[in-house]
């Protein structure tokens, strides 16, 4: 499955990495965000990671 010639699994993997960096930096308080933002991005990270894992498993 591809979007614009780029694999959906790759796009989700890049999104996971960006969300993970955000969670790490806001959790270590390198920059401050509200706890609700931190919590919502954590939930988003879980959902995107789950979709990434399922699609990677199905394509292999």
Backbone as a ProteinNet text record, in pm:
[ID]
protein_1_A
[PRIMARY]
XXXXXXXXXXXXXXXXXXXXXXXXXXXXXXXXXXXXXXXXXXXXXXXXXXXXXXXXXXXX
[TERTIARY]
83.9	0	89	58	141.1	55.9	108	47.2	151.8	124.3	218.7	352.4	352.8	476.2	553.6	505.3	573.5	488.1	552.6	483.6	414	292.9	217.6	289.7	352.7	425.7	541.6	609.9	719.4	667.4	556.5	497.9	459.5	395.6	357.8	480.8	587.2	710.9	774.2	772.9	826.4	740.1	608.2	518.4	544.2	568.4	600.8	725.8	827.6	954	936.1	861	837.4	755.9	650.7	570.5	651.8	738.1	821.9	919.3	979.3	1068.7	993.8	872.1	791.9	761.3	720.6	688.6	811.3	924	1046.9	1085.5	1084.2	1127.2	1029.2	899.8	805	801.2	826.3	829.9	951	1064	1184.2	1185.3	1079.7	1059.8	1168.4	1214.3	1304	1226.7	1099	1006.3	875.1	803.3	684.9	558.4	476.2	343.6	247.1	121.1	20.8	12.8	-23.6	-34.1	-136.5	-242.2	-343	-285.3	-198.5	-133.6	-41.5	35	126.2	48.5	-65.1	-147.5	-208.8	-260.9	-324	-223	-102.7	-1.8	45.2	42.5	75	-26.9	-153.4	-259.1	-246	-217.4	-197.3	-78.5	29.1	146.8	110.9	31.8	-8.3	-89.9	-184.3	-269.9	-188.9	-101.8	-20	76.6	135.8	227.4	155	32.7	-46.2	-78.6	-120.7	-148.5	-22.4	89.2	217.6	255.2	238.2	273.5	182.4	53.3	-41.4	-15.1	3.2	28.3	162.4	264.9	393.6	382.9	306.1	286.4	210.5	106.8	26.7	99.9	190.5	262.2	379.9	425.6	540.8	498.7
-116.6	0	123.7	213.6	332	456.4	567.5	698.1	783.4	820.9	903.8	835.5	704.2	629.7	597.7	640.5	615.1	518.2	420.2	318	379.1	332.3	378.5	338	221.7	175.4	270.5	317.8	412.9	545.6	593.8	719.4	707.4	596.6	575.6	561.7	501.5	489.3	624.4	712.2	847.2	925.2	909.2	974.8	924.2	794	737.1	801.4	815	871.8	1016.3	1094.5	1234.9	1244.9	1163.4	1163.7	1117.6	1019.6	971.5	1079	1151.4	1261	1370	1400.3	1499.5	1453.8	1327.8	1275.2	1278.8	1240.1	1239.2	1380.2	1472.9	1608.9	1680.9	1656	1721	1650.5	1521.5	1448.9	1485.7	1511.6	1555.1	1705.4	1771.4	1915.5	1998.8	1951.2	2034	2154.2	2134.9	2245.2	2207.1	2307.3	2280.9	2285	2183.6	2177.8	2138.5	2163.6	2124.2	1972.4	1922.7	1778.4	1716.3	1789.9	1735.3	1714.6	1804.6	1789.2	1667.9	1654.3	1540.9	1409.3	1406.3	1285.6	1252.1	1352.5	1328.2	1282.4	1337.3	1290.4	1149.7	1113.6	977.1	877.5	914.6	829	818.4	931	930.9	843.4	851.8	768.7	620.8	582.7	443	395.8	477.6	439.1	428.2	525.3	522.6	404.5	377.3	263.7	131.2	121.4	-0.1	-19.9	85.7	77.1	42.6	103	75.4	-72.2	-125.9	-266	-361.2	-333.6	-422.3	-420.7	-303.1	-295.3	-358.9	-340.3	-402.2	-554.9	-605.5	-750.4	-804.3	-732.7	-780.8	-774.4	-678.6	-667.3	-761.8	-817.2	-907.8	-1050.8
0	0	0	-92.2	-105.4	-123.3	-77	-98.3	-168.4	-290.7	-365.5	-387.2	-398.5	-420.8	-293.9	-178	-51.3	30.4	89.2	167.7	288.7	315.7	432.9	561.1	560.2	677.7	708.3	604.1	622.4	677.4	624.5	672.3	819.8	857.3	997.3	1086.7	1035.8	1113	1140	1040.9	1059.5	1158.1	1147.5	1243.3	1385.3	1401	1531.9	1589.5	1506.4	1552.1	1597.9	1520.6	1556.7	1685.5	1697	1819.2	1939.8	1919.6	2028.6	2075.2	1981	2017.5	2093.7	2050.7	2121.5	2263.6	2278.5	2411	2501.8	2448.4	2528.1	2570.5	2477.3	2509.2	2601	2584.8	2675.1	2810.4	2813.4	2940.3	3024.5	2957.9	3029.6	3053.7	3009.6	3027.3	2960	2842.7	2762.6	2711	2684.7	2662.4	2726.9	2772.3	2853.8	2769.9	2787.9	2728.5	2840.1	2817.2	2916	2922.4	3037.7	3057.6	2963.4	2930.9	2839.4	2700.6	2656	2525.4	2527.6	2635.5	2649.7	2649.6	2718.5	2727.3	2591.6	2521.6	2391.3	2287.2	2289.6	2194.3	2228.9	2357.3	2396.7	2344.2	2351.4	2297.4	2145.7	2081.3	1935.6	1897.7	1975.7	1951.3	1960	2059	2073.2	1952.9	1908.8	1795.5	1666.3	1642.1	1519.7	1523.6	1640.2	1651.7	1629.2	1679.6	1659.1	1511	1443.9	1299.5	1221.7	1260.7	1195.7	1210.4	1330.7	1355.5	1278.5	1278.4	1208.8	1058.3	1000.4	855.9	818.9	903.6	876.4	881.6	976	987.6	866.4	824	712	577.8	561.6	433.8	424.2	537.7	530.7	504.3
[MASK]
++++++++++++++++++++++++++++++++++++++++++++++++++++++++++++

